């Protein structure tokens, strides 16, 4: 079955960096695009970044120029490099893939940015 496991979250001060990882299993990783979402308390889930099977990327306006999504098909892992972090980046970050029209999610990893 499809499984997604995120890691790499933590607490940092504003201006700091974190690198999130999402390890995937149970499907042909290289054939599917991957997404990073985030959800802050009291807010709607927000699409942060996407990477296609061909490694094309898209970013939410709030993270453009600060976050970078990448993938390693050999390791079946997608990454989110987050630089110049701001307090408003505080959220649970979730990895997502849509396989055969079904959405799969990881358990999420907490990112907390203090001012």
C-alpha positions in Angstrom: 0.0 0.0 0.0 1.0 3.6 -0.5 2.9 5.1 2.4 4.4 8.5 2.9 6.7 9.3 5.9 7.8 12.8 6.5 10.8 13.9 8.6 13.0 16.8 9.3 10.7 19.2 11.1 11.7 21.1 14.2 11.9 24.5 15.8 14.1 27.3 14.4 14.4 31.0 14.7 13.3 33.4 12.0 15.8 33.5 9.2 16.9 29.9 9.7 16.6 26.8 7.5 15.1 23.3 7.6 15.1 20.5 5.1 12.1 18.2 5.1 12.0 14.7 3.6 9.2 12.5 2.5 10.0 8.8 1.9 7.5 7.1 -0.3 6.7 3.4 -0.8 4.0 1.2 -2.3 3.9 2.7 -5.8 6.1 3.6 -8.7 7.5 6.8 -7.3 9.1 8.1 -10.4 5.8 8.1 -12.3 4.0 10.5 -10.1 4.2 14.1 -9.1 4.5 15.0 -5.5 3.2 17.8 -3.3 4.0 19.5 -0.1 1.1 21.1 1.8 1.0 22.8 5.2 -1.7 23.4 7.7 -1.5 26.0 10.5 -4.0 26.1 13.4 -7.3 27.7 12.3 -6.2 28.0 8.7 -7.0 26.0 5.5 -4.5 23.5 4.2 -2.2 25.3 1.8 -0.3 23.9 -1.2 3.3 24.9 -0.7 5.2 23.3 -3.6 4.7 20.7 -6.3 7.1 18.7 -8.4 6.0 16.7 -11.4 7.3 13.3 -12.5 9.5 15.2 -14.9 10.8 17.4 -12.1 9.0 20.5 -13.1 8.2 22.6 -10.1 5.6 25.1 -8.8 5.4 27.1 -5.6 2.9 29.0 -3.6 3.3 32.7 -3.7 4.2 32.9 0.0 7.2 30.7 -0.4 8.6 31.6 -3.8 12.3 32.4 -3.7 12.7 30.8 -0.2 11.6 27.2 -0.6 12.9 24.6 -3.1 11.3 21.2 -3.8 13.3 18.4 -5.3 13.1 14.6 -5.7 15.5 11.7 -5.7 13.8 8.8 -7.6 16.5 6.3 -6.6 15.7 7.0 -3.0 12.0 7.4 -3.6 12.2 10.6 -1.6 10.9 14.2 -2.1 12.6 17.1 -0.3 11.6 20.6 0.7 14.5 22.9 1.4 13.2 25.9 3.4 15.3 29.0 3.8 14.7 32.4 5.3 12.0 31.0 7.5 9.4 33.3 8.9 7.1 32.9 11.9 4.1 32.6 9.5 5.7 29.4 8.1 4.8 27.7 11.3 2.6 24.7 10.4 2.4 21.0 10.1 3.9 20.1 6.7 2.4 17.2 4.9 3.5 15.2 1.9 0.9 14.2 -0.7 0.6 12.0 -3.8 -2.4 11.2 -6.0 -2.3 7.7 -7.3 -5.2 6.3 -9.5 -7.3 9.4 -8.4 -6.9 8.7 -4.7 -5.1 11.1 -2.5 -2.5 9.8 0.0 -1.0 11.7 2.9 1.8 11.3 5.3 1.4 11.9 9.0 3.0 15.4 8.8 6.0 17.0 10.5 5.8 20.1 12.7 7.7 23.2 11.7 7.8 26.0 14.3 9.5 29.3 13.6 10.1 31.8 16.4 10.7 35.5 16.0 
